[in-house]
Amino acid sequence: MKAVFFAGAALLMSAPALAQEADPHAGHDMGQMDHSAQQMPQAESADLHAGHAMPATVSDSEVGNAPPPPVPTDHPADQFWDKQRMAQARADLAKEGAFFGNALIADRLEYRPRNGKDGYAWQIMGWVGGDIDRLSFETEGEGAFGESLETGEVRAAWRRAIDPWWNFELGARQDFGAGPDRTYGVIGIEGLAPYWFEVGAHAFVSTKGDVHFRLEAEHDMRLSQRLILQPSVEIDAAAQDVPELGIGAGFEKVELGARVRYEFAREFAPYVGVHWERKLGETARLARADGEQASQVSAVVGVRMWF
């Protein structure tokens, strides 16, 4: 019994010590501590635009007025080869490198069978020059075999390209044949219209003061690689009456044609076709008064070639 009593007493005496060990803050008097000196440091707020220097706006800056830099006159090749030799080479290129050529085209050399008056007609043109400027010439006319020439003309003009498709023309024209000869100044354009129509429009002013106009158009319709149909139209008009030439004011005449050629080579193509011509208005009346027909149609056989 004594042993049990002493064991229980020892157990009761050890309980406060166990309680003290269980509380790690037991005996720590926190009330005497001064927390005024223990303030936690605060991070300064970050400036989102720090280090971002915005450039001045255009309105805030002055507009520059410095002169442009001088145009360079040196050439890269001069750094490696003799400058005088390279200058001569550039001059030779400017002189010889540009295109220069010539052409002679017999567009129509034809025979026109008619009742009792077989006729003929020609249209020949050519040019010499470069891509931009050329000297051009053209001659055309018609008549009947065994009789004097009905009409004929020759034109010479300076031709200048005004764009890739059209040329400006300025020159002179000389008429010959039946009736008094006439000399004209010529101004007009010629070129390639949309859908590959070859078009020419010219005004003629004679040394006598009379003014005339001409519109021409033709179109190559390829039926095969070598067979080509070429319809054509020509309309002439006058600004005044010219009785000595049998011409009345207004529309003078209209010519329509259709020719089918076969190109044995691009430079040589025989053709057959039909040609119709009619004088109009006062010009037709003057023709009838002179015993001529105002309208006529004929078959044509001819050849087209160029050199």
LINVENMO-V417935 format. One record per pair of residues at least 12 apart in sequence whose ideal C-beta (glycine too) atoms are under 8 Angstrom apart, sorted by the first residue. I is the first residue (numbers start at 1). GAP is how many residues later the second one is. Records with the same first field share a line. If there is no record, write none. Layout:
I: GAP, GAP
//
This chain:
75: 15
98: 32, 33
99: 31, 32
100: 29, 30
101: 27, 28, 29
102: 24, 25, 26, 27
103: 23, 24, 203, 204
104: 20, 22, 202, 203
105: 19, 20, 21, 200, 201, 202
106: 16, 17, 18, 197, 198, 199, 200
107: 16, 17, 18, 197
108: 13, 14, 15, 32, 194, 196
109: 13, 15, 193, 194, 195, 196
110: 12, 161, 190, 191, 192, 193
111: 189, 190, 191
112: 30, 163, 186, 187, 188
113: 185, 186, 188
114: 30, 182, 184
117: 27, 28, 30
118: 26, 27
119: 23, 24, 25, 26, 179
120: 22, 23, 24, 25
121: 19, 20, 21, 22, 154, 179
122: 17, 18, 19, 20
123: 15, 16, 17
124: 14, 15, 16
125: 12, 13, 14
126: 12
127: 32
129: 30
131: 30
132: 28, 29
133: 25, 26, 27, 28
134: 24, 25, 26, 33
135: 21, 22, 23, 24
136: 20, 21, 22, 23, 33, 35
137: 17, 18, 19, 20
138: 16, 17
139: 13, 14, 15, 16
140: 12, 13
141: 12, 35, 36
143: 34
148: 29, 30
149: 27, 28, 29
150: 27, 28
151: 24, 26, 27
152: 23, 24, 25
153: 20, 21, 22, 23
154: 19, 20, 22
155: 16, 17, 18, 19, 31
156: 15, 16
157: 12, 13, 14, 15, 29
158: 12, 13
159: 31
162: 27
165: 26, 27, 28
166: 23, 24, 25, 26
167: 22, 23, 24
168: 20, 21
169: 17, 18, 19, 20, 21, 33
170: 16, 17
171: 14, 15
172: 12, 13, 14
173: 12, 13, 31
179: 65, 66, 67
180: 64, 65
182: 24, 25, 26, 63
183: 23, 24
184: 20, 21, 22, 23, 28
185: 19, 20
186: 16, 17, 18
187: 15, 16
188: 12, 13, 14, 15
189: 12, 13
190: 12
193: 24
195: 24
196: 23, 24
197: 20, 21, 22
198: 19, 20, 21
199: 16, 17, 18
200: 14, 15, 16, 17
201: 12, 13, 14, 15
202: 12
210: 28, 29, 30, 32
211: 27, 28, 29
212: 24, 25, 26, 27, 35, 40
213: 23, 24, 25, 26
214: 20, 21, 22, 23
215: 19, 20
216: 16, 17, 18, 19
217: 15, 16
218: 12, 13, 14, 15
219: 12, 13
223: 37
226: 36, 37, 38
227: 33, 34, 35, 36
228: 32, 33, 34, 35, 41
229: 29, 30, 31
230: 28, 29, 30, 31, 41, 43
231: 25, 26, 27
232: 23, 24, 25, 26, 27
233: 21, 22, 23, 24
234: 20, 21
235: 16, 18, 19, 20
236: 15, 16, 17, 18
237: 13, 14, 15
238: 12, 14, 45
241: 41
243: 43
246: 37, 40, 41, 44
247: 35, 36, 39
248: 33, 34, 35, 36, 37, 38
249: 32, 33
250: 30, 31, 32, 33
251: 29, 30, 32
252: 27, 28, 29, 31
253: 24, 25, 26, 27, 30
254: 23, 24, 26
255: 20, 21, 22
256: 19, 20, 21
257: 16, 17, 18, 19, 43
258: 15, 16
259: 12, 13, 14, 41, 43
260: 12, 13
261: 43
267: 38, 39, 40
268: 35, 36, 37
269: 34, 35, 36
270: 31, 32, 33, 34
271: 29, 30, 31, 32, 33
272: 27, 28, 29
273: 26, 27
274: 23, 24, 25, 26
275: 22, 23, 24, 25
276: 19, 20, 21
277: 18, 19, 20
278: 16, 17
279: 15, 16
//
